[in-house]
Amino acid sequence: MMENLTELFACKVFNDNVMKMRLPKETYKALQKTIKDGKHLDINIAHVVANSMKDWAIENGATHYTHWFQPMTGITAEKHDSFISPTDTSNIIMEFSGKELVKGESDASSFPSGGLRATFEARGYTAWDPTSYAFIKENTLCIPTAFCSYGGEALDKKTPLLRSMEAINRQALRVVRLFGNNDVTSIKITVGPEQEYFLVDKDMYDKRPDLLFTGRTLFGAMPPKGQELDDHYFGTIKSRVSAFMKELDRELWKLGILAKTEHNEASPAQHELAPIFTTVNIAADHNQLTMELMQRLAKKHNMVCLLHEKPFAGVNGSGKHNNWSICTNTGKNLLDPGETPYENAQFLLFLCSVIKAVDEYQDMLRVSVASAGNDHRLGGNEAPPAVMSIFLGEELTEILEAIEKDEDYDAKEKSIMRVGVHVLPKFPKDTTDRNRTSPFAFTGNKFEFRALGSMASVSGPNVVLNTSVAESLKQFADELENAENFDDALNRLIRKTIKKHKRILFSGNGYDDAWIAEAEARGLSNLKTTPDALPCYIAEKNIKLFTEHKVFTETEMHARYEINLENYTKIIGIEARTMLDMAKKDILPAVSSFVKTLCDTVISRKSAISEVPCTYEERLIRDLSELINRMYSDVSALDKELAKATQIGSDAQKLADYYKDVILSRMARVRESADKMETMTERKCWPYPTYEDLLFGVR
């Protein structure tokens, strides 16, 4: 019997429909007002909500609750408490109070803080985010929360995101009201994060220490076939993968996650899932849940889901496309060209706010996607370059050029591209093909930020987008609110913005080396690695941006700078130690043993048939022996360089630069020798499953 998907969808979510049905009418209204206005929730109302939430959760099999939060580890965290409370008669009752719903206390001592709390101060506090619905995961009621220190500093990724949503709401409301939209009471950001990932056979995965410890292969020669034929992309989905995807969809739908599209991606064993857009903080929650479910459910199908940005050298890595748009509570997408000159003038102003924001804060957008894993991916012919640029499409670019120059635009109906709300002609909608090489592309009614790594939380990039666009809109509103003639002021403002920030617009091939040179000539930044990018966190202009909009304090920004530097060096350090372990204990002994077998073969053959030469074996012995010696030398050097890192001291930037410049280059030399030896060593003698096993092992 076919399952009723409308009944299945969100069956594990304490959403608006459930609240309407279960809460007293006045309680429901009070809660909605809290959600809408962001006001403090009265504790008496919280008690009623908590009791209703507890009853619903128990009916759906829950025995525990948790404040589900997103610390600066990049993953989610939870501490489970049962609903049980003892009675005087040695029995139990099931309780959950409003106080427990609204606020929790967690041990923060093991979470990254970047100096936001002293080592001996362990307390962290969680606060309910009522705009993101509670849900049941396995047997636990999960309450989405923010996480902060005793002093109120944000220790998580959600708190700054919520603050940035408030910032762009404030400034966008000022702008839309200039166009007479007095019915608009709030502005929200919607996001649809497309998620790429790899699936590999679990039995193969379990035999690869590098995948176990680092999430990526530190060794591995390319198989005879990779992704050259593009036959995997949108190809027939294999049975095991299809079964996994079906179960994943079902579990996501239960949690109210709008999983929509799934397909094979470009690389062998690579796939993608795309959801329908939703409000940005909910989208961030949903994406974290999606990644968690992918990894958990893959194991049920004897597979492992790899979310590392570059698990395999030589084939495409995995990204996450952040589709960003800005909408009114009345349903108007402000990045959607309209039917009237008035709507198009508003569209154009919001479009220019994004262009200005990306140009002025391109460094922070780069920082928002910076990680040790993503450094392997950005700039390759599979992902956008580290240089930020905007693709608008040919026709829209030409329209902006005409506006800037106050010239005619050669459309079906020629007219001067003035920006006043009564004269601007109708814009074409999405008439240009996508540019997959652009890090930031306009795709009709949204911007697609394509530089995110697959493992990243979408919160960070959206904090930067929301706040930088809020600053653009603030400056626009300041100028237009005081204008004597709105149409003239609007026209001057748009033309001025296009002229000043057009350097960020680029419609060509972002993979072309010529573009990197041109970008440098334009004055665009090219922050190639994470250590290069992270100092932008504490640049004066960026601190000013985030503090003025009350998204970060200066202390919180310095903390994030330190946390990200420390995380980078830890990741590279773990990779280097794992590489040494694999090289010393497995690869060098295995190849040496194979060489000994070859030597025994030569001796045996020469003694048996002295006149027959052993050219193949002798040549292979010589070549492998040279590679063994070279690899051993490089392994020894890597070992020494790692030891030197401990002498650098407490300068986190200097240490990160050392790992980037010295350790990674040493690791590359070790890998080069090992990968060559893999191609020359008998298959049964190589100690690990190969790329062939991993990329083509799921059948």
ROVEX-63863 format. One record per residue (C-alpha): x, y, z; residue in one letter. Coordinates in steps of 0.05 Angstrom, whole numbers, always signed. Layout:
residues N
<<X Y Z> a>
...
This chain:
residues 699
<<+0 +0 +0> m>
<<+28 +68 -21> m>
<<+48 +113 +37> e>
<<+10 +179 +43> n>
<<+66 +230 +35> l>
<<+23 +288 +57> t>
<<+13 +253 +124> e>
<<+85 +231 +128> l>
<<+113 +301 +115> f>
<<+134 +337 +180> a>
<<+102 +282 +223> c>
<<+162 +289 +270> k>
<<+158 +365 +274> v>
<<+123 +408 +326> f>
<<+103 +457 +272> n>
<<+50 +510 +264> d>
<<-5 +460 +248> n>
<<+10 +419 +310> v>
<<+14 +481 +354> m>
<<-52 +508 +327> k>
<<-86 +442 +343> m>
<<-55 +430 +412> r>
<<-44 +498 +443> l>
<<-99 +541 +475> p>
<<-118 +596 +427> k>
<<-89 +652 +470> e>
<<-24 +614 +481> t>
<<-17 +602 +407> y>
<<-28 +676 +392> k>
<<+23 +697 +445> a>
<<+74 +648 +418> l>
<<+64 +673 +346> q>
<<+72 +745 +369> k>
<<+138 +725 +403> t>
<<+162 +691 +339> i>
<<+140 +749 +295> k>
<<+164 +807 +338> d>
<<+224 +773 +371> g>
<<+199 +791 +440> k>
<<+215 +755 +505> h>
<<+169 +695 +517> l>
<<+129 +700 +582> d>
<<+148 +642 +627> i>
<<+75 +623 +639> n>
<<+64 +618 +564> i>
<<+128 +577 +560> a>
<<+102 +527 +612> h>
<<+39 +515 +570> v>
<<+79 +507 +506> v>
<<+129 +460 +540> a>
<<+75 +415 +568> n>
<<+40 +410 +501> s>
<<+107 +397 +466> m>
<<+124 +342 +517> k>
<<+57 +307 +509> d>
<<+63 +308 +433> w>
<<+135 +283 +436> a>
<<+118 +225 +482> i>
<<+59 +205 +438> e>
<<+110 +201 +381> n>
<<+158 +156 +420> g>
<<+205 +207 +452> a>
<<+233 +193 +521> t>
<<+285 +249 +523> h>
<<+294 +321 +503> y>
<<+356 +361 +482> t>
<<+375 +432 +466> h>
<<+403 +421 +396> w>
<<+456 +473 +379> f>
<<+512 +488 +330> q>
<<+578 +503 +365> p>
<<+638 +528 +326> m>
<<+660 +457 +311> t>
<<+621 +456 +246> g>
<<+575 +401 +270> i>
<<+516 +399 +318> t>
<<+516 +383 +392> a>
<<+465 +355 +440> e>
<<+459 +333 +513> k>
<<+400 +287 +526> h>
<<+356 +292 +588> d>
<<+298 +245 +601> s>
<<+228 +271 +616> f>
<<+224 +229 +679> i>
<<+218 +259 +749> s>
<<+211 +218 +814> p>
<<+149 +220 +857> t>
<<+141 +209 +932> d>
<<+114 +139 +919> t>
<<+178 +115 +884> s>
<<+145 +122 +817> n>
<<+159 +172 +762> i>
<<+121 +225 +723> i>
<<+138 +255 +656> m>
<<+155 +330 +663> e>
<<+182 +385 +619> f>
<<+178 +457 +643> s>
<<+177 +524 +607> g>
<<+244 +540 +639> k>
<<+274 +476 +609> e>
<<+244 +494 +541> l>
<<+269 +565 +539> v>
<<+338 +559 +570> k>
<<+389 +504 +583> g>
<<+458 +500 +613> e>
<<+513 +460 +579> s>
<<+586 +447 +594> d>
<<+622 +493 +545> a>
<<+692 +473 +566> s>
<<+706 +427 +508> s>
<<+678 +472 +453> f>
<<+721 +522 +415> p>
<<+716 +592 +444> s>
<<+776 +631 +419> g>
<<+785 +662 +487> g>
<<+712 +681 +497> l>
<<+714 +645 +563> r>
<<+770 +627 +611> a>
<<+792 +554 +612> t>
<<+764 +545 +682> f>
<<+696 +575 +664> e>
<<+657 +516 +637> a>
<<+586 +542 +632> r>
<<+551 +554 +566> g>
<<+478 +570 +557> y>
<<+427 +550 +505> t>
<<+367 +592 +486> a>
<<+307 +568 +446> w>
<<+300 +593 +375> d>
<<+224 +591 +368> p>
<<+227 +608 +294> t>
<<+257 +539 +280> s>
<<+209 +484 +299> y>
<<+225 +430 +349> a>
<<+230 +360 +321> f>
<<+238 +287 +341> i>
<<+302 +251 +322> k>
<<+301 +177 +341> e>
<<+273 +179 +412> n>
<<+292 +250 +429> t>
<<+255 +316 +425> l>
<<+305 +365 +394> c>
<<+296 +439 +409> i>
<<+336 +484 +362> p>
<<+375 +534 +404> t>
<<+428 +588 +404> a>
<<+490 +576 +447> f>
<<+526 +631 +486> c>
<<+576 +641 +542> s>
<<+561 +665 +613> y>
<<+577 +735 +590> g>
<<+530 +731 +530> g>
<<+582 +723 +475> e>
<<+561 +678 +417> a>
<<+594 +609 +421> l>
<<+557 +582 +361> d>
<<+539 +593 +288> k>
<<+465 +605 +297> k>
<<+467 +667 +342> t>
<<+504 +711 +291> p>
<<+458 +685 +236> l>
<<+396 +707 +275> l>
<<+429 +774 +288> r>
<<+445 +783 +214> s>
<<+373 +767 +196> m>
<<+351 +823 +242> e>
<<+402 +870 +211> a>
<<+380 +860 +139> i>
<<+307 +861 +159> n>
<<+316 +931 +190> r>
<<+351 +961 +130> q>
<<+310 +927 +76> a>
<<+245 +951 +108> l>
<<+270 +1023 +102> r>
<<+283 +1014 +28> v>
<<+218 +979 +9> v>
<<+178 +1033 +44> r>
<<+211 +1085 +0> l>
<<+174 +1050 -57> f>
<<+108 +1055 -20> g>
<<+105 +983 +6> n>
<<+73 +1002 +72> n>
<<+39 +934 +78> d>
<<+106 +900 +85> v>
<<+122 +886 +158> t>
<<+183 +841 +153> s>
<<+237 +818 +105> i>
<<+265 +748 +106> k>
<<+324 +715 +72> i>
<<+310 +648 +39> t>
<<+363 +597 +22> v>
<<+365 +531 -14> g>
<<+431 +495 -1> p>
<<+448 +441 -53> e>
<<+489 +386 -20> q>
<<+542 +345 -56> e>
<<+571 +281 -26> y>
<<+607 +216 -41> f>
<<+584 +145 -24> l>
<<+636 +90 -17> v>
<<+631 +18 +5> d>
<<+639 +13 +81> k>
<<+684 -49 +78> d>
<<+733 -11 +34> m>
<<+728 +52 +77> y>
<<+744 +13 +140> d>
<<+812 -8 +110> k>
<<+833 +64 +96> r>
<<+862 +99 +158> p>
<<+865 +165 +121> d>
<<+790 +165 +107> l>
<<+776 +144 +179> l>
<<+819 +198 +211> f>
<<+816 +256 +161> t>
<<+757 +245 +114> g>
<<+801 +246 +52> r>
<<+851 +201 +18> t>
<<+923 +221 +32> l>
<<+948 +170 -18> f>
<<+918 +142 -82> g>
<<+937 +135 -155> a>
<<+883 +150 -207> m>
<<+850 +89 -237> p>
<<+849 +80 -313> p>
<<+781 +113 -315> k>
<<+758 +173 -274> g>
<<+705 +223 -296> q>
<<+733 +235 -366> e>
<<+671 +208 -402> l>
<<+622 +247 -358> d>
<<+580 +183 -358> d>
<<+565 +186 -284> h>
<<+534 +255 -286> y>
<<+458 +248 -286> f>
<<+468 +175 -303> g>
<<+426 +117 -279> t>
<<+428 +114 -203> i>
<<+456 +47 -177> k>
<<+409 +3 -137> s>
<<+444 +10 -70> r>
<<+449 +85 -78> v>
<<+376 +90 -100> s>
<<+354 +51 -38> a>
<<+395 +99 +6> f>
<<+365 +160 -29> m>
<<+294 +134 -20> k>
<<+304 +123 +55> e>
<<+340 +190 +61> l>
<<+282 +226 +28> d>
<<+232 +192 +74> r>
<<+270 +210 +138> e>
<<+281 +281 +114> l>
<<+208 +290 +97> w>
<<+188 +265 +167> k>
<<+230 +323 +194> l>
<<+196 +373 +148> g>
<<+259 +381 +105> i>
<<+239 +397 +33> l>
<<+285 +347 -3> a>
<<+267 +356 -76> k>
<<+320 +335 -127> t>
<<+373 +280 -126> e>
<<+421 +256 -179> h>
<<+490 +230 -194> n>
<<+544 +284 -197> e>
<<+604 +290 -243> a>
<<+653 +245 -206> s>
<<+645 +170 -198> p>
<<+610 +155 -131> a>
<<+589 +228 -124> q>
<<+517 +251 -116> h>
<<+475 +312 -99> e>
<<+412 +329 -61> l>
<<+376 +396 -70> a>
<<+320 +422 -25> p>
<<+266 +474 -37> i>
<<+281 +543 -9> f>
<<+263 +561 +63> t>
<<+280 +616 +113> t>
<<+355 +619 +123> v>
<<+360 +598 +196> n>
<<+314 +539 +183> i>
<<+353 +522 +120> a>
<<+417 +521 +162> a>
<<+384 +475 +213> d>
<<+357 +430 +158> h>
<<+424 +425 +123> n>
<<+459 +404 +187> q>
<<+406 +350 +196> l>
<<+412 +329 +124> t>
<<+487 +318 +131> m>
<<+477 +280 +196> e>
<<+424 +235 +165> l>
<<+465 +222 +103> m>
<<+522 +196 +145> q>
<<+478 +155 +191> r>
<<+434 +123 +137> l>
<<+492 +107 +91> a>
<<+518 +59 +143> k>
<<+452 +21 +143> k>
<<+465 +7 +69> h>
<<+537 -14 +83> n>
<<+564 +50 +54> m>
<<+598 +112 +82> v>
<<+579 +183 +63> c>
<<+640 +227 +52> l>
<<+627 +301 +61> l>
<<+699 +324 +55> h>
<<+709 +377 +2> e>
<<+763 +337 -34> k>
<<+763 +263 -13> p>
<<+797 +241 -78> f>
<<+853 +274 -117> a>
<<+843 +275 -192> g>
<<+767 +278 -193> v>
<<+719 +334 -174> n>
<<+709 +349 -101> g>
<<+643 +367 -68> s>
<<+613 +435 -58> g>
<<+550 +465 -30> k>
<<+512 +516 -72> h>
<<+480 +569 -28> n>
<<+420 +597 -66> n>
<<+405 +664 -32> w>
<<+344 +708 -41> s>
<<+308 +764 -4> i>
<<+232 +765 +3> c>
<<+177 +806 +37> t>
<<+126 +776 +84> n>
<<+74 +792 +29> t>
<<+107 +742 -18> g>
<<+148 +789 -63> k>
<<+217 +765 -82> n>
<<+258 +829 -84> l>
<<+308 +799 -133> l>
<<+253 +782 -183> d>
<<+244 +832 -240> p>
<<+172 +856 -240> g>
<<+118 +875 -290> e>
<<+119 +950 -277> t>
<<+172 +1005 -278> p>
<<+160 +1014 -204> y>
<<+175 +940 -189> e>
<<+236 +941 -234> n>
<<+266 +1003 -201> a>
<<+260 +967 -134> q>
<<+291 +904 -163> f>
<<+348 +944 -192> l>
<<+364 +977 -126> l>
<<+366 +911 -89> f>
<<+408 +881 -144> l>
<<+457 +939 -136> c>
<<+458 +929 -61> s>
<<+485 +858 -72> v>
<<+536 +881 -124> i>
<<+561 +934 -77> k>
<<+563 +886 -18> a>
<<+602 +831 -55> v>
<<+652 +882 -81> d>
<<+664 +916 -15> e>
<<+666 +853 +27> y>
<<+694 +803 -23> q>
<<+748 +786 +28> d>
<<+697 +766 +81> m>
<<+659 +724 +31> l>
<<+724 +687 +17> r>
<<+736 +679 +92> v>
<<+665 +651 +100> s>
<<+683 +591 +56> v>
<<+755 +582 +80> a>
<<+776 +514 +107> s>
<<+834 +466 +100> a>
<<+789 +420 +59> g>
<<+761 +474 +13> n>
<<+832 +499 -3> d>
<<+842 +435 -43> h>
<<+780 +449 -85> r>
<<+775 +524 -98> l>
<<+809 +546 -162> g>
<<+810 +477 -194> g>
<<+770 +462 -256> n>
<<+712 +438 -213> e>
<<+698 +497 -168> a>
<<+700 +573 -171> p>
<<+767 +607 -161> p>
<<+785 +640 -95> a>
<<+773 +707 -130> v>
<<+703 +732 -117> m>
<<+663 +758 -176> s>
<<+590 +764 -197> i>
<<+558 +736 -260> f>
<<+494 +771 -281> l>
<<+485 +744 -352> g>
<<+497 +780 -417> e>
<<+431 +817 -423> e>
<<+427 +843 -351> l>
<<+501 +864 -355> t>
<<+486 +903 -418> e>
<<+427 +937 -385> i>
<<+470 +959 -326> l>
<<+522 +986 -375> e>
<<+468 +1026 -411> a>
<<+443 +1054 -344> i>
<<+513 +1073 -323> e>
<<+526 +1110 -388> k>
<<+455 +1138 -393> d>
<<+451 +1108 -463> e>
<<+398 +1072 -503> d>
<<+390 +998 -492> y>
<<+377 +960 -557> d>
<<+319 +917 -535> a>
<<+253 +903 -570> k>
<<+230 +972 -548> e>
<<+288 +1020 -549> k>
<<+286 +1067 -490> s>
<<+335 +1105 -446> i>
<<+350 +1065 -384> m>
<<+331 +1116 -332> r>
<<+316 +1089 -263> v>
<<+258 +1132 -240> g>
<<+199 +1090 -218> v>
<<+155 +1115 -275> h>
<<+202 +1106 -335> v>
<<+244 +1043 -326> l>
<<+223 +992 -379> p>
<<+209 +918 -366> k>
<<+268 +874 -352> f>
<<+279 +806 -385> p>
<<+276 +747 -338> k>
<<+332 +695 -335> d>
<<+350 +696 -409> t>
<<+422 +675 -400> t>
<<+453 +606 -390> d>
<<+485 +590 -323> r>
<<+558 +603 -311> n>
<<+583 +545 -268> r>
<<+652 +576 -262> t>
<<+627 +638 -225> s>
<<+630 +639 -149> p>
<<+569 +685 -145> f>
<<+519 +679 -201> a>
<<+451 +712 -211> f>
<<+402 +659 -234> t>
<<+337 +695 -247> g>
<<+310 +712 -177> n>
<<+367 +691 -132> k>
<<+442 +690 -125> f>
<<+479 +624 -124> e>
<<+541 +627 -80> f>
<<+580 +567 -106> r>
<<+645 +571 -67> a>
<<+621 +535 -3> l>
<<+652 +469 +14> g>
<<+607 +409 +23> s>
<<+622 +400 +97> m>
<<+611 +473 +116> a>
<<+553 +501 +155> s>
<<+514 +550 +111> v>
<<+508 +598 +170> s>
<<+576 +632 +161> g>
<<+569 +652 +88> p>
<<+497 +676 +100> n>
<<+519 +718 +160> v>
<<+567 +754 +114> v>
<<+517 +761 +57> l>
<<+461 +786 +102> n>
<<+505 +836 +139> t>
<<+542 +864 +79> s>
<<+477 +873 +40> v>
<<+446 +905 +102> a>
<<+502 +956 +101> e>
<<+490 +972 +27> s>
<<+415 +981 +40> l>
<<+430 +1025 +100> k>
<<+472 +1072 +58> q>
<<+420 +1072 +2> f>
<<+364 +1088 +52> a>
<<+405 +1143 +85> d>
<<+414 +1176 +17> e>
<<+344 +1167 -11> l>
<<+304 +1184 +52> e>
<<+331 +1254 +50> n>
<<+325 +1265 -25> a>
<<+285 +1324 -51> e>
<<+269 +1288 -116> n>
<<+265 +1213 -105> f>
<<+268 +1193 -179> d>
<<+330 +1236 -193> d>
<<+365 +1213 -130> a>
<<+350 +1141 -146> l>
<<+377 +1149 -217> n>
<<+441 +1181 -191> r>
<<+450 +1128 -137> l>
<<+442 +1069 -185> i>
<<+489 +1098 -237> r>
<<+541 +1115 -183> k>
<<+537 +1045 -153> t>
<<+545 +1010 -220> i>
<<+604 +1054 -240> k>
<<+639 +1045 -173> k>
<<+630 +970 -166> h>
<<+628 +943 -237> k>
<<+697 +913 -228> r>
<<+665 +855 -190> i>
<<+622 +836 -251> l>
<<+651 +782 -295> f>
<<+615 +738 -346> s>
<<+673 +697 -374> g>
<<+708 +633 -355> n>
<<+729 +636 -282> g>
<<+775 +576 -292> y>
<<+818 +614 -343> d>
<<+886 +637 -318> d>
<<+875 +701 -358> a>
<<+817 +718 -312> w>
<<+861 +713 -250> i>
<<+909 +763 -281> a>
<<+852 +809 -301> e>
<<+821 +805 -232> a>
<<+887 +826 -201> e>
<<+889 +885 -250> a>
<<+819 +904 -228> r>
<<+841 +905 -156> g>
<<+802 +843 -134> l>
<<+831 +801 -78> s>
<<+857 +731 -90> n>
<<+864 +698 -22> l>
<<+886 +629 -44> k>
<<+890 +593 +23> t>
<<+856 +594 +90> t>
<<+915 +625 +127> p>
<<+918 +679 +74> d>
<<+843 +695 +83> a>
<<+833 +690 +158> l>
<<+866 +757 +178> p>
<<+808 +791 +142> c>
<<+766 +773 +204> y>
<<+803 +826 +243> i>
<<+810 +879 +188> a>
<<+785 +946 +213> e>
<<+731 +955 +159> k>
<<+703 +885 +173> n>
<<+701 +895 +248> i>
<<+665 +961 +236> k>
<<+613 +927 +191> l>
<<+594 +872 +239> f>
<<+597 +912 +303> t>
<<+555 +970 +275> e>
<<+501 +921 +254> h>
<<+506 +885 +321> k>
<<+521 +817 +289> v>
<<+589 +806 +322> f>
<<+626 +843 +377> t>
<<+699 +857 +363> e>
<<+716 +804 +415> t>
<<+673 +752 +379> e>
<<+708 +767 +313> m>
<<+778 +760 +343> h>
<<+754 +694 +374> a>
<<+732 +667 +307> r>
<<+798 +687 +276> y>
<<+835 +647 +329> e>
<<+787 +588 +326> i>
<<+794 +580 +251> n>
<<+869 +586 +252> l>
<<+873 +533 +307> e>
<<+825 +488 +269> n>
<<+867 +494 +206> y>
<<+932 +473 +240> t>
<<+898 +416 +277> k>
<<+869 +388 +212> i>
<<+935 +391 +175> i>
<<+971 +363 +235> g>
<<+925 +303 +239> i>
<<+933 +291 +164> e>
<<+1009 +294 +169> a>
<<+1012 +246 +227> r>
<<+963 +199 +193> t>
<<+1006 +201 +130> m>
<<+1069 +185 +169> l>
<<+1034 +127 +204> d>
<<+1010 +97 +138> m>
<<+1077 +107 +104> a>
<<+1119 +78 +159> k>
<<+1076 +20 +180> k>
<<+1044 -2 +115> d>
<<+1066 +28 +49> i>
<<+1142 +26 +57> l>
<<+1142 -45 +87> p>
<<+1093 -70 +34> a>
<<+1133 -44 -25> v>
<<+1198 -67 +7> s>
<<+1168 -137 +15> s>
<<+1146 -136 -58> f>
<<+1217 -116 -79> v>
<<+1244 -174 -39> k>
<<+1197 -221 -76> t>
<<+1223 -193 -142> l>
<<+1295 -203 -118> c>
<<+1279 -275 -100> d>
<<+1249 -285 -168> t>
<<+1311 -258 -203> v>
<<+1357 -302 -161> i>
<<+1313 -363 -173> s>
<<+1308 -352 -248> r>
<<+1382 -338 -257> k>
<<+1402 -400 -220> s>
<<+1353 -443 -260> a>
<<+1362 -413 -329> i>
<<+1425 -371 -329> s>
<<+1421 -349 -401> e>
<<+1351 -317 -394> v>
<<+1354 -243 -373> p>
<<+1309 -215 -319> c>
<<+1300 -146 -349> t>
<<+1229 -133 -323> y>
<<+1243 -153 -252> e>
<<+1312 -119 -248> e>
<<+1285 -54 -277> r>
<<+1226 -55 -230> l>
<<+1272 -70 -170> i>
<<+1315 -10 -188> r>
<<+1257 +38 -199> d>
<<+1220 +17 -136> l>
<<+1283 +19 -94> s>
<<+1296 +91 -117> e>
<<+1224 +110 -99> l>
<<+1229 +75 -32> i>
<<+1292 +114 -15> n>
<<+1261 +179 -39> r>
<<+1197 +167 +0> m>
<<+1236 +147 +63> y>
<<+1277 +211 +57> s>
<<+1213 +253 +50> d>
<<+1179 +217 +107> v>
<<+1239 +231 +152> s>
<<+1238 +304 +131> a>
<<+1163 +310 +145> l>
<<+1174 +279 +213> d>
<<+1227 +331 +230> k>
<<+1186 +389 +203> e>
<<+1127 +368 +246> l>
<<+1173 +368 +307> a>
<<+1196 +438 +290> k>
<<+1124 +462 +290> a>
<<+1122 +453 +366> t>
<<+1177 +505 +373> q>
<<+1138 +561 +338> i>
<<+1101 +581 +401> g>
<<+1033 +613 +411> s>
<<+1030 +655 +347> d>
<<+970 +621 +314> a>
<<+979 +658 +247> q>
<<+1052 +640 +243> k>
<<+1037 +568 +259> l>
<<+982 +564 +206> a>
<<+1029 +594 +154> d>
<<+1082 +543 +172> y>
<<+1033 +485 +163> y>
<<+1011 +515 +96> k>
<<+1080 +530 +69> d>
<<+1123 +474 +98> v>
<<+1080 +415 +121> i>
<<+1033 +412 +62> l>
<<+1091 +415 +12> s>
<<+1127 +359 +49> r>
<<+1063 +318 +48> m>
<<+1056 +328 -27> a>
<<+1127 +299 -38> r>
<<+1111 +238 +5> v>
<<+1047 +226 -33> r>
<<+1080 +233 -101> e>
<<+1129 +176 -88> s>
<<+1075 +132 -57> a>
<<+1026 +141 -114> d>
<<+1080 +124 -165> k>
<<+1097 +61 -126> m>
<<+1024 +41 -124> e>
<<+1022 +38 -200> t>
<<+1083 -7 -201> m>
<<+1067 -54 -143> t>
<<+1029 -119 -152> e>
<<+956 -108 -134> r>
<<+953 -161 -79> k>
<<+1015 -131 -46> c>
<<+988 -60 -39> w>
<<+964 -51 +33> p>
<<+901 -9 +20> y>
<<+839 -9 -24> p>
<<+854 +32 -86> t>
<<+816 +89 -119> y>
<<+787 +37 -165> e>
<<+759 +0 -105> d>
<<+732 +63 -72> l>
<<+704 +101 -132> l>
<<+674 +41 -166> f>
<<+662 -5 -107> g>
<<+588 +10 -97> v>
<<+552 -33 -148> r>
